[in-house]
């Protein structure tokens, strides 16, 4: 019965139902709680602020400051807190910057810190000494962990803008290097970098001995910080170490022991950030540069010990370090790489127990770097070709691209495109053509995040003539390649690699002199090999076709975008590409229209601050500019607005007229093509309606021009004479022949001699110059002083070329029209040289009345007497 009652009792139990609160009700409830919390905080902040004021009135400023700090943490925007802040600091320096720094440092007002940093960045006035120092001390007296990142910017700006702050840094470092270092280091990269700046500033130290002592202390503190923090993930200590080593390597490198160098090499790990690895490469290479055998032994022991452990982690570190430093110290790394059994044993390990993406990638990076050494390339070909083919077929990510790049380097630097092949790959063969197709697929795939390896592979592959043609004449690929290069122009490795590809595609074959050809043949015989036969795909016709295709694909906007990276290697490649593109006169106008001239001038203007003898040292940029300005109307390139100004092109072109400063050290003959094309460009500029270019040419390079008039090269003489012809039409050029000095007569003698040479264009140019100059009696007098002067002018009238005859007739007419005693002498000499008979014969031979009119005028004057 009892059991039955219990059962009945249980049957009446209602199921338990948990009440659920609607979302809207919950949100309202939480909002009410938050409001209550804020109200409580505001009320407490006001109460604390009032107490702070009372304490301040009682003279207990320290306690008042603590109360106000507590109030500020609850609400620094509270009106009572703000009023209390003003009361506590009443009568103190209330400059805007100092007020912001107080609120930031004393009361943890993050917004005030941001505003203080912004104020300093926009400040154009000198900071008062007291203000700058108090702002700094407010920051440094606060725990850096409680402040925002604005403290880093504030400290950097104070150091940059105030010499008093810099002097304070130096004093504190001198008194207690370690304590002050610890206070500054944790506040940010910029603040930590200020320590290095101060230590290297000689003007801040009373003695060099003191500065060097502090420099050594700072270097050791940074080195200790690096070893303490493992990989130093923010790169702060490593950056300081690298830059100090660069500044004073001889003094500082002895402080780097085995542990310190291991810490630096450990930062070359491919799994770490690129910036960190860059700093580690700089530090490691500079240390090895000055440490001699000690550093080499450290490096060798590091690599061998890690490789010997045969663990993935150790192999990654060893391969990463060797790959990063291989290009810098190949003489050290190559013997390690070629150690007997190394490659033979590593590949099976990577295929077996140590197989893993990161260790494979590190090894690929090492193989890629090792390709700079011929013996290493042979070893890679022998032991790793099959494994590289397997990686291309089966690996993921960017490993196939790295492997393909390695194989491309092996193929492109070998004597043939198809050396001993490895096993067949699943995605195409392992010959160069298949690798190029792989790179093209990668470049066309917009989903590939990192194009560096593919671009590098194409840079090596495009050394081959067949690959050049395939890439340049594939418009679809070319468009995708240029688009990818433009999109990744801020990445230095992609930009340089892509520009290298374009440089290879547009490269013309170097034209050798007969002497250079003979030397090449002798070298080939000495090496027991046959002279290389030029590939027909590298002739000018094929290169012009490639250049035209690249221009049509829109290369100039890409070059302009890549120029924004501002690396010297990128600029050099851009100059070389434009030089190649400008060789064809038919495309010069198009690339000028797309901004080539402005881009070249921007590169050349960086030299404007150097001495005059160095101007034009950038030969490729100046030469490219010359080629374009030969074929383009200056008025179209240099608008009336004055940007770019036409005079900005003159000095770089003049630089090409002078022999290179290293010419005497070279056993090669001087390349006169840049000089010749520069003369043609200057001739075009001198014809401008603006006389400024002509004035600069005469003022800056007249002596050089006169030397070139006497050049052994007929083309150089001709181009120089044409330039002088245009300069003679200007006041500056005319003055060189009309000052009645002995030198001016010598100049006339040279022009008259050039008017008597076999080269038609030179005679025409010299005759044109003389036709303009003889309008002046001073020049007529000079001609009469030159032996055979009048005879040469009459010889022009007997020339077979109508243009030369016309110039001769003008010259004779000008002499006959001269006034005074000079005119009488001139007419007598002309008649004595049978000038009347020569003029009559000329009039009978030619029928163009306009051309003959000067002769008619001259005859009238001569026959009147």
C-alpha positions in Angstrom: 0.0 0.0 0.0 2.8 2.3 0.9 4.4 1.5 -2.4 1.2 2.3 -4.2 0.9 5.6 -2.5 4.4 6.5 -3.4 3.8 5.7 -7.0 0.6 7.8 -7.0 2.6 10.6 -5.4 5.3 10.5 -8.1 2.6 10.5 -10.8 1.5 13.9 -9.6 5.0 15.5 -9.8 5.0 18.1 -12.6 8.0 18.1 -14.9 10.6 20.7 -14.1 10.7 23.5 -16.8 13.5 26.0 -16.8 12.2 29.5 -17.6 14.1 31.1 -20.4 14.5 34.9 -20.7 13.8 36.4 -24.1 16.9 38.0 -25.7 15.4 41.5 -25.7 14.7 41.3 -22.0 18.3 40.0 -21.3 19.8 42.9 -23.3 17.7 45.4 -21.5 18.7 43.9 -18.2 22.4 44.1 -19.1 22.1 47.7 -20.3 20.5 48.6 -17.0 23.4 46.9 -15.1 26.0 48.7 -17.2 24.2 52.1 -16.6 24.2 51.4 -12.8 27.9 50.5 -13.0 28.8 53.7 -14.9 26.8 55.7 -12.5 28.6 54.2 -9.5 32.0 54.7 -11.2 31.1 58.4 -12.0 29.9 59.0 -8.4 33.0 57.4 -7.0 35.3 59.3 -9.4 33.6 62.6 -8.4 34.1 61.7 -4.7 37.7 60.8 -5.2 38.3 64.0 -7.2 36.8 66.1 -4.4 39.0 64.3 -1.9 42.0 65.0 -4.1 41.2 68.7 -4.1 40.8 68.8 -0.3 44.2 67.0 0.1 45.8 69.5 -2.3 44.4 72.4 -0.4 45.8 70.9 2.8 49.3 70.8 1.1 49.4 67.0 0.7 50.1 67.1 -3.0 51.5 63.5 -3.3 48.4 62.0 -1.7 46.2 64.2 -3.8 47.9 63.0 -6.9 47.4 59.4 -6.0 43.6 60.1 -5.3 43.3 61.8 -8.7 45.0 58.9 -10.5 42.5 56.5 -8.9 39.7 58.8 -10.0 41.1 59.0 -13.5 41.0 55.3 -13.9 37.3 55.3 -13.2 36.5 58.2 -15.6 39.1 60.7 -16.9 36.4 62.5 -18.8 34.4 63.2 -15.6 34.0 67.0 -15.1 35.0 66.8 -11.4 38.2 64.9 -12.4 39.1 67.4 -15.1 38.5 70.3 -12.6 40.6 68.6 -10.0 43.4 68.0 -12.6 43.5 71.8 -13.4 43.5 72.6 -9.6 46.4 70.3 -8.8 48.5 71.5 -11.7 47.6 75.2 -11.4 50.6 77.5 -11.8 52.7 74.8 -13.6 53.8 74.9 -17.2 50.5 74.4 -19.1 51.7 74.1 -22.7 49.4 71.9 -24.7 52.0 69.1 -25.1 52.8 69.0 -21.4 49.1 69.0 -20.4 48.5 66.0 -22.7 51.6 64.2 -21.4 50.5 64.7 -17.8 47.0 63.3 -18.5 48.6 60.4 -20.4 51.4 59.5 -18.0 49.8 60.4 -14.6 46.2 59.4 -15.2 46.4 56.7 -17.9 44.4 58.8 -20.4 45.1 56.8 -23.6 43.4 59.4 -25.8 45.7 62.1 -24.4 48.7 59.9 -25.4 47.5 59.6 -28.9 46.9 63.4 -29.1 50.4 64.1 -27.7 52.0 61.9 -30.4 49.9 63.6 -33.1 50.9 67.0 -31.7 54.6 66.2 -31.9 54.4 64.8 -35.4 52.8 68.0 -36.7 55.0 70.3 -34.6 57.1 72.8 -36.6 58.5 74.9 -33.7 61.4 74.2 -31.4 60.4 72.6 -28.1 61.3 74.6 -25.0 63.9 72.8 -23.0 61.9 72.5 -19.8 58.8 71.3 -21.6 60.6 68.6 -23.6 62.5 67.3 -20.6 59.4 67.2 -18.3 57.4 65.4 -21.0 60.1 62.8 -21.3 60.4 62.3 -17.5 56.6 62.0 -17.1 56.7 59.1 -19.6 59.9 57.4 -18.1 58.6 57.7 -14.5 55.5 55.7 -15.5 55.4 51.9 -15.8 55.7 51.2 -19.5 53.3 48.2 -19.1 50.4 50.6 -18.1 50.8 52.9 -21.1 49.7 52.5 -24.7 52.0 52.3 -27.7 51.8 56.1 -28.1 54.7 56.3 -25.6 57.0 54.8 -28.2 56.2 57.6 -30.7 56.3 60.3 -28.1 59.8 59.3 -27.0 61.1 59.1 -30.6 59.7 62.5 -31.5 61.1 64.1 -28.4 64.6 62.7 -29.2 64.4 63.9 -32.8 63.1 67.4 -32.0 65.0 68.3 -28.8 68.8 68.4 -28.4 68.2 68.7 -24.7 66.4 65.3 -24.7 69.2 63.8 -26.6 71.7 65.2 -24.1 69.6 63.8 -21.3 69.7 60.3 -22.9 73.5 60.5 -23.2 73.8 61.6 -19.5 71.6 58.8 -18.2 73.4 56.2 -20.3 76.7 57.4 -19.0 75.5 57.2 -15.3 73.7 53.9 -15.5 73.6 52.1 -18.9 71.7 49.0 -17.6 69.0 50.8 -15.7 68.2 53.4 -18.3 68.3 50.7 -21.1 65.8 48.6 -19.2 63.5 51.6 -18.8 63.6 52.5 -22.5 63.8 49.1 -24.2 60.3 47.9 -23.2 58.6 51.0 -24.5 58.8 50.1 -28.2 61.0 49.7 -31.3 61.4 53.4 -31.9 62.4 54.2 -28.3 64.9 51.4 -28.3 66.3 52.6 -31.6 66.9 56.0 -30.0 69.5 54.4 -27.8 71.5 53.5 -30.8 71.1 56.9 -32.4 72.3 58.6 -29.2 75.3 56.3 -28.8 76.5 57.0 -32.4 76.1 60.8 -32.2 79.6 62.1 -31.4 78.4 65.6 -30.6 76.6 64.4 -27.4 79.7 63.0 -25.6 82.4 64.8 -23.8 85.0 62.2 -24.9 85.2 59.5 -27.5 86.4 57.1 -24.7 83.1 57.6 -22.8 81.0 57.1 -26.0 82.8 53.9 -26.9 82.3 52.5 -23.4 78.6 53.2 -23.6 78.5 51.8 -27.1 80.0 48.5 -25.9 77.6 48.4 -22.9 74.6 48.9 -25.2 75.7 46.3 -27.6 76.2 43.7 -24.9 72.8 44.6 -23.4 71.1 44.1 -26.7 72.9 40.8 -27.2 71.8 39.6 -23.8 68.3 40.6 -24.6 68.4 38.6 -27.8 69.6 35.5 -26.0 67.1 36.0 -23.2 64.1 36.4 -25.6 64.8 33.4 -27.8 64.0 34.5 -31.3 63.4 38.1 -30.3 60.1 37.9 -32.1 59.7 41.7 -32.4 63.2 42.1 -33.8 64.0 44.9 -31.4 67.3 43.7 -30.0 68.4 42.2 -33.3 67.9 45.4 -35.2 70.0 47.3 -32.7 72.7 44.6 -32.9 72.8 44.7 -36.7 73.0 48.4 -37.0 75.7 48.8 -34.3 77.7 46.1 -36.0 77.4 47.9 -39.3 78.5 51.2 -37.6 81.5 49.8 -35.6 82.2 46.2 -36.6 85.8 46.1 -35.6 85.3 47.2 -32.0 82.0 45.3 -31.3 82.4 41.9 -33.0 84.7 40.4 -30.2 81.7 40.7 -27.8 79.8 38.1 -29.9 80.6 34.6 -28.5 79.3 31.2 -29.6 76.0 31.6 -27.8 75.5 35.1 -29.1 76.2 34.0 -32.7 74.0 31.0 -32.3 71.2 33.3 -31.2 71.7 35.5 -34.3 71.8 32.4 -36.7 68.7 31.1 -35.0 66.8 34.1 -36.2 67.4 33.1 -39.8 64.7 30.3 -39.4 62.4 30.4 -42.4 59.4 30.1 -40.1 60.1 33.6 -38.6 59.0 36.9 -40.1 60.9 38.3 -43.1 61.9 41.5 -41.4 63.5 39.6 -38.5 65.4 37.3 -40.9 66.6 40.4 -42.8 68.1 41.9 -39.7 69.6 38.5 -38.7 71.2 38.3 -42.2 72.6 41.8 -41.9 74.1 41.1 -38.4 75.4 37.6 -39.3 77.0 38.7 -42.6 78.7 41.8 -41.0 80.0 39.6 -38.1 81.4 37.0 -40.5 83.0 39.8 -42.6 85.2 41.1 -39.7 85.6 38.1 -37.4 87.8 36.0 -39.7 88.5 32.4 -38.8 86.7 32.7 -35.5 83.4 33.5 -37.1 83.8 30.9 -39.8 84.5 28.3 -37.2 81.4 29.4 -35.2 79.3 29.1 -38.4 80.7 25.7 -39.4 80.2 24.3 -35.9 76.7 25.6 -35.8 75.7 24.0 -39.1 77.4 20.7 -38.5 76.1 20.3 -34.9 72.5 20.9 -36.0 72.7 18.7 -39.1 74.4 16.0 -37.1 71.4 15.7 -34.7 69.2 14.6 -37.7 66.1 16.1 -36.2 63.6 18.1 -38.1 63.8 21.1 -35.9 67.6 21.2 -36.1 67.7 20.7 -39.8 65.3 23.6 -40.4 67.5 25.9 -38.4 70.7 24.7 -40.1 69.3 24.8 -43.6 67.8 28.2 -43.0 71.1 29.7 -41.8 73.1 28.2 -44.6 70.6 29.3 -47.2 70.5 32.9 -45.9 74.3 33.3 -45.8 75.3 31.3 -48.9 75.2 34.3 -51.3 77.3 36.3 -48.8 79.9 33.8 -47.8 79.9 31.1 -50.6 83.5 30.2 -49.9 82.5 29.0 -46.4 79.1 27.5 -47.1 79.9 25.7 -50.3 82.5 23.3 -48.8 79.9 22.4 -46.1 77.3 21.8 -48.8 79.7 19.6 -50.7 80.8 17.6 -47.7 81.0 14.0 -48.8 77.8 12.1 -48.2 75.7 15.2 -47.2 73.4 15.4 -50.1 73.5 11.6 -50.6 72.2 11.1 -47.1 69.8 14.1 -46.6 67.5 13.3 -49.5 66.6 9.8 -48.2 66.0 11.3 -44.8 63.6 13.8 -46.2 61.8 11.0 -48.1 61.6 9.0 -44.9 61.5 9.7 -41.2 62.1 13.5 -41.5 59.5 14.1 -44.2 57.7 17.4 -43.5 56.7 20.5 -45.2 58.9 23.0 -43.3 62.1 20.9 -43.4 61.6 20.3 -47.1 61.0 24.0 -47.7 64.2 24.9 -45.7 66.2 22.4 -47.8 64.7 23.7 -51.0 65.8 27.2 -50.0 69.3 25.9 -49.4 69.4 24.2 -52.8 68.2 27.4 -54.4 70.9 29.5 -52.8 73.6 26.9 -53.6 72.9 27.2 -57.3 75.2 30.3 -57.4 78.2 27.8 -57.1 79.1 25.7 -60.2 80.3 22.7 -58.1 77.1 22.8 -56.0 75.0 22.9 -59.1 76.7 19.8 -60.4 76.1 18.0 -57.0 72.4 19.0 -57.0 72.0 17.8 -60.5 73.5 14.4 -59.6 71.8 13.8 -56.2 68.6 15.9 -56.1 67.1 16.0 -59.6 64.7 13.1 -58.9 63.6 14.5 -55.5 63.0 18.0 -57.0 60.9 16.4 -59.8 58.9 14.6 -57.1 58.4 17.9 -55.2 57.1 19.6 -58.3 54.6 16.8 -58.9 53.4 16.1 -55.4 54.1 19.0 -53.0 51.7 21.8 -52.2 52.0 25.5 -51.6 55.0 27.3 -53.1 57.4 24.3 -52.8 56.8 23.2 -56.4 57.7 26.7 -57.6 60.9 26.7 -55.6 61.8 23.2 -56.9 61.1 24.3 -60.5 63.2 27.4 -59.9 66.1 25.3 -58.8 65.8 23.0 -61.9 65.5 26.1 -64.1 68.8 27.4 -62.7 70.4 24.1 -63.4 69.1 24.0 -66.9 69.7 27.6 -67.9 73.3 27.6 -66.6 74.2 24.3 -68.3 75.8 24.0 -71.7 72.5 22.7 -73.1 68.9 23.0 -72.2 68.6 19.3 -71.4 71.3 17.8 -69.2 71.1 14.4 -67.8 67.4 14.2 -66.9 66.0 12.9 -63.6 62.8 10.9 -63.3 59.8 12.1 -65.3 57.5 14.4 -63.4 53.8 13.9 -63.1 53.1 17.5 -64.2 55.2 17.6 -67.4 58.8 16.8 -68.0 61.9 18.2 -66.3 63.3 20.1 -69.3 63.4 23.8 -69.4 60.4 24.2 -71.6 58.1 22.3 -69.2 59.4 24.3 -66.3 58.6 27.5 -68.1 55.0 26.3 -68.7 54.8 25.6 -65.0 55.9 29.1 -64.1 53.5 30.6 -66.6 50.6 28.7 -65.0 51.7 29.9 -61.6 51.8 33.6 -62.9 48.4 33.3 -64.4 46.8 31.8 -61.3 45.5 34.7 -59.2 45.0 32.4 -56.2 48.8 31.9 -55.8 49.7 34.1 -52.7 53.5 34.2 -53.3 54.9 34.7 -56.8 58.5 35.2 -55.7 59.7 31.7 -56.7 57.9 31.7 -60.1 59.3 35.1 -61.0 62.8 34.0 -60.0 62.5 30.9 -62.1 61.3 33.0 -65.1 64.2 35.4 -64.6 66.7 32.5 -65.0 64.7 30.8 -67.8 64.5 34.0 -69.8 68.2 34.0 -70.3 67.6 31.4 -73.1 66.6 32.9 -76.5 63.8 30.3 -77.1 62.2 31.2 -73.7 62.5 34.9 -74.4 60.5 34.5 -77.6 57.9 32.3 -76.0 57.2 34.7 -73.2 57.3 37.9 -75.1 55.1 36.8 -78.0 52.4 35.1 -75.7 50.2 38.2 -75.2 47.9 36.5 -72.7 50.8 35.6 -70.5 52.4 38.9 -71.0 49.3 40.8 -69.8 48.9 38.6 -66.8 52.6 38.8 -66.0 52.6 42.7 -66.1 49.4 42.8 -64.0 51.0 40.5 -61.4 54.1 42.6 -61.3 52.2 45.8 -60.9 50.0 44.3 -58.1 53.1 43.1 -56.3 55.4 46.0 -57.0 55.8 46.8 -53.3 57.5 43.4 -52.7 61.1 43.9 -53.5 61.9 40.3 -54.5 58.9 40.1 -56.9 59.7 43.5 -58.4 63.4 42.8 -59.0 62.7 39.4 -60.4 60.0 40.6 -62.7 62.1 43.5 -63.9 64.9 41.0 -64.5 62.6 39.1 -66.8 61.7 42.2 -68.7 65.4 43.1 -69.0 66.2 39.7 -70.4 63.3 39.8 -72.9 64.4 43.3 -74.2 68.1 42.7 -74.2 69.9 43.3 -77.5 73.1 41.3 -78.4 76.2 43.3 -77.7 77.9 44.5 -80.9 81.6 43.6 -80.7 84.3 45.4 -82.5 86.7 43.4 -84.8 89.3 43.4 -82.0 86.8 42.1 -79.4 85.7 39.4 -81.8 89.4 38.2 -82.2 89.8 38.3 -78.4 86.7 36.1 -78.0 88.0 33.6 -80.5 91.4 33.4 -78.7 89.7 32.8 -75.4 87.6 30.0 -77.0 90.7 28.4 -78.4 92.5 28.7 -75.1 89.6 26.8 -73.4 89.7 24.2 -76.1 86.1 25.0 -77.2 84.5 26.3 -80.4 83.5 30.0 -80.6 79.8 30.2 -79.7 77.4 30.6 -82.6 74.9 33.5 -82.1 71.3 32.4 -81.8 69.1 33.8 -84.5 66.4 34.5 -82.0 68.7 37.1 -80.4 69.2 39.1 -83.6 67.9 42.7 -83.7 64.8 41.8 -85.7 63.6 39.4 -83.1 64.5 41.7 -80.2 62.6 44.5 -81.8 59.5 42.3 -82.1 59.8 41.4 -78.4 60.2 45.0 -77.4 57.2 46.1 -79.5 55.0 43.3 -77.9 56.0 44.4 -74.4 55.3 48.1 -75.2 51.9 47.2 -76.7 51.1 45.2 -73.5 51.5 48.4 -71.5 54.9 48.0 -69.8 55.5 51.7 -69.0 52.8 52.1 -66.2 54.2 48.9 -64.7 57.7 50.4 -64.6 56.4 53.6 -63.1 54.7 51.6 -60.4 57.8 49.5 -59.7 59.8 52.6 -59.4 57.9 53.5 -56.2 59.8 50.8 -54.4 62.9 53.1 -54.7 65.5 50.3 -54.4 68.7 50.9 -56.4 68.4 47.5 -58.1 64.9 48.2 -59.3 65.9 51.6 -60.7 68.9 50.1 -62.5 66.8 47.5 -64.1 64.1 50.0 -65.1 66.8 52.2 -66.8 68.1 49.2 -68.6 64.7 48.2 -69.8 63.8 51.7 -71.1 67.2 51.9 -72.8 66.4 48.7 -74.7 62.9 49.8 -75.5 64.1 53.1 -76.9 66.5 51.6 -79.4 63.8 51.4 -82.0 63.1 55.0 -83.2 59.5 54.1 -84.1 58.5 53.4 -80.5 60.3 56.3 -78.8 57.3 58.6 -79.1 55.0 56.1 -77.5 57.1 55.4 -74.4 57.8 59.1 -74.0 54.0 59.8 -74.1 53.6 57.2 -71.4 56.0 58.8 -69.0 59.5 57.4 -69.8 61.2 60.9 -69.9 59.8 61.9 -66.5 60.8 58.6 -65.0 64.4 58.8 -66.4 64.7 62.4 -65.3 63.6 61.5 -61.8 66.4 58.9 -61.6 69.0 61.3 -63.0 68.0 64.3 -60.8 69.2 62.3 -57.8 72.7 63.0 -59.0 72.1 66.8 -59.1 73.6 67.3 -55.7 76.9 65.7 -56.7 80.0 67.4 -58.2 79.7 68.3 -61.9 82.2 65.6 -62.9 79.9 63.0 -61.5 76.8 64.2 -63.2 75.6 61.6 -65.8 77.2 58.7 -64.0 74.0 56.8 -64.5 74.9 56.0 -68.1 71.9 53.8 -68.9 69.3 56.3 -67.8 71.1 59.2 -69.6 71.6 57.1 -72.7 67.9 56.1 -72.7 66.9 59.7 -72.3 69.2 60.7 -75.2 67.7 58.1 -77.5 64.1 59.3 -76.8 65.0 63.0 -77.2 66.6 62.3 -80.7 63.2 61.4 -82.1 60.7 63.5 -80.1 59.9 67.2 -80.5 61.1 68.8 -77.3 58.0 71.0 -77.1 55.9 67.8 -76.7 58.0 66.4 -73.9 58.7 69.6 -72.1 55.5 71.6 -71.9 55.2 75.4 -71.5 54.2 74.8 -67.8 57.8 73.9 -67.2 57.4 70.4 -65.7 59.6 68.7 -66.5 61.8 71.6 -67.4 63.7 71.3 -70.6 67.0 72.3 -68.9 66.8 69.3 -66.6 67.7 67.0 -69.5 70.9 68.9 -70.5 73.4 68.0 -67.8 72.8 64.2 -67.9 73.3 64.3 -71.7 76.4 66.4 -71.3 77.7 63.7 -68.9 77.7 61.2 -71.8 80.1 63.4 -73.8 82.9 63.0 -71.2 84.9 59.7 -70.9 83.9 57.6 -67.9 86.2 58.2 -64.9 87.2 54.5 -64.9 87.9 54.5 -68.7 91.7 54.4 -68.1 91.4 51.2 -66.0 89.5 49.3 -68.6 91.1 47.2 -71.4 88.0 47.6 -73.5 87.6 50.4 -76.1 85.3 53.3 -75.1 81.7 52.8 -76.2 81.0 55.9 -78.3 77.4 55.1 -79.1 76.1 56.9 -75.9 78.2 59.9 -76.8 77.0 59.9 -80.4 73.3 59.6 -79.5 73.7 62.3 -76.8 75.1 64.7 -79.4 72.1 64.1 -81.6 69.7 64.7 -78.6 71.5 67.9 -77.6 71.3 69.1 -81.2 67.5 68.6 -81.0 67.3 70.4 -77.7 69.5 73.3 -79.1 66.9 73.8 -81.9 64.2 74.6 -79.3 62.7 78.1 -79.3 63.8 78.3 -75.7 67.5 79.3 -75.7 68.1 77.9 -72.2 69.4 74.5 -73.3 71.8 76.0 -75.8 73.1 78.5 -73.2 73.8 75.7 -70.7 75.5 73.5 -73.4 77.9 76.4 -74.4 78.6 77.4 -70.8 79.1 73.9 -69.4 80.6 71.8 -72.2 82.1 74.0 -75.0 85.6 72.7 -74.4 84.4 69.1 -74.6 82.5 69.9 -77.8 85.6 71.4 -79.4 87.5 68.2 -78.5 84.9 66.1 -80.1 85.0 68.1 -83.3 88.5 66.7 -83.7 87.6 63.1 -82.8 89.0 60.3 -84.8 85.5 58.9 -85.3 83.8 60.3 -88.3 80.3 59.8 -86.8 81.2 61.7 -83.7 82.7 64.6 -85.7 79.6 64.8 -87.8 77.2 64.8 -84.8 79.3 67.4 -83.0 79.4 69.6 -86.1 75.6 69.4 -86.4 75.3 70.5 -82.7 77.7 73.4 -83.3 75.6 74.4 -86.3 72.5 74.8 -84.1 74.5 76.5 -81.3 75.8 79.0 -83.9 72.2 80.3 -84.2 72.2 81.5 -80.6 73.9 84.4 -78.9 76.0 82.1 -76.6 77.3 80.1 -79.6 77.9 83.1 -81.8 80.0 84.8 -79.1 82.6 82.0 -79.3 83.4 83.1 -82.9 83.0 86.9 -82.8 85.2 88.1 -80.0 88.1 88.7 -82.4 90.5 86.7 -80.3 93.1 84.3 -81.5 91.0 81.4 -80.1 88.0 82.4 -82.1 90.1 82.3 -85.3 91.3 78.8 -84.4 87.6 77.8 -84.0 86.8 79.2 -87.4 89.8 77.3 -88.8 88.4 74.0 -87.5 84.9 74.7 -89.0 86.5 75.6 -92.3 88.5 72.3 -92.2 85.3 70.4 -91.5 83.6 72.1 -94.5 86.3 70.5 -96.7 85.9 66.8 -95.6 84.6 64.0 -97.7 81.6 63.3 -95.4 78.6 65.0 -97.0 76.6 65.5 -93.7 79.6 67.0 -92.0 80.2 69.4 -94.9 76.6 70.4 -94.8 76.6 71.1 -91.0 79.9 73.0 -91.1 78.6 75.0 -94.1 75.4 75.8 -92.3 77.3 77.1 -89.3 79.5 79.2 -91.5 76.6 80.6 -93.4 75.1 82.0 -90.1 78.4 83.1 -88.7 79.7 85.0 -91.7 76.8 87.4 -91.4 79.1 89.2 -88.9 82.1 91.2 -90.0 84.2 89.9 -87.1 83.8 86.3 -88.5 84.6 87.5 -92.1 87.8 89.0 -90.8 88.6 85.7 -89.1 88.0 83.8 -92.3 90.4 86.1 -94.2 93.1 85.2 -91.6 92.7 81.4 -92.2 94.9 80.1 -95.0 92.6 78.8 -97.8 89.6 80.1 -95.9 87.9 81.8 -98.9 89.0 79.0 -101.1 87.2 76.4 -99.0 84.0 78.6 -99.1 84.2 78.8 -102.9 84.7 75.0 -102.9 81.3 74.6 -101.3 79.8 76.4 -104.3 81.3 73.8 -106.5 79.9 70.8 -104.5 77.7 68.1 -106.1 75.1 68.5 -103.4 72.6 71.3 -103.8 72.3 71.9 -100.1 76.0 72.3 -99.7 76.1 74.7 -102.7 73.4 76.8 -101.2 75.3 77.2 -98.0 78.5 78.1 -99.9 76.7 80.8 -101.9 75.3 82.3 -98.7 78.8 82.4 -97.2 80.3 84.1 -100.3 77.4 86.6 -100.4 78.0 87.4 -96.7 81.7 88.0 -97.3 81.0 90.2 -100.3 78.5 92.2 -98.2 80.9 92.9 -95.4 81.5 96.6 -94.7 84.5 98.8 -94.4 88.0 97.6 -94.8 87.1 94.0 -94.0 84.5 94.0 -96.8 87.0 95.4 -99.3 89.6 92.8 -98.5 87.0 90.0 -98.7 85.9 91.1 -102.1 89.5 91.4 -103.3 90.3 87.9 -102.1 87.2 86.4 -103.6 88.1 87.9 -107.0 91.7 86.8 -106.6 90.5 83.2 -106.0 88.5 83.3 -109.3 85.3 83.7 -107.3 83.4 85.4 -110.1 84.0 82.6 -112.6 83.1 80.0 -109.9 79.8 81.8 -109.2 78.9 82.1 -112.9 79.6 78.4 -113.4 77.4 77.6 -110.4 74.5 79.8 -111.7 74.7 78.0 -115.0 74.7 74.5 -113.4 71.7 74.9 -111.1 68.2 76.0 -111.9 66.6 76.6 -108.4 66.1 80.4 -108.3 65.7 80.6 -104.5 68.9 78.6 -104.0 70.8 80.7 -106.5 69.7 84.2 -105.3 72.6 84.6 -102.8 75.0 83.8 -105.7 73.3 86.5 -107.8 73.6 89.0 -105.0 77.3 88.2 -104.5 78.0 88.6 -108.3 76.4 91.9 -108.4 78.5 93.2 -105.5 81.7 91.7 -107.0 81.1 93.0 -110.6 80.3 96.5 -109.5 83.9 97.1 -108.7 
